[in-house]
Amino acid sequence: MVTEADIRRLALALPATTEKPSYGTPGFRVKDKLFARIREEGDLAVWVAHEADKQELIAAQPQTYSTTPHYDGYPIVLVHMVDIVVDELTEILTDAWQVRAPRRLAAEHPVTTKVQRQRP
């Protein structure tokens, strides 16, 4: 289980990241592009590279990842904070940062690992 404090600490450790409210809840941005947002429902909305990545996460770990009709067609996955560990959250946030960061900034800070997706 992770807390809002864990999310904040991990997200703000990423280069050029700021916190700015999004729909009244904490949002994390790289160069003003939102890459993660804590939702009022108690989960975390996080960008992924492709819709297929979102579906893969949900299929592999439905207790941890989900979506709602609101996010259909968008490469955003919901992360259940009570069902994820800090190491996996670190990778998910880093991947999201990499997806949303400007190319030049992302190239200056390459991601060397991806989330290890468990197969059912």
Secondary structure, DSSP 8 states (H G I E B T S, - for coil): ---HHHHHHHHHTSTTEEEEEETTEEEEEETTEEEEEE-TTSEEEEE-S-HHHHHHHHHH-TTTEE--GGGTTSSEEEEEGGG--HHHHHHHHHHHHHHHS-HHHHHHS-----------
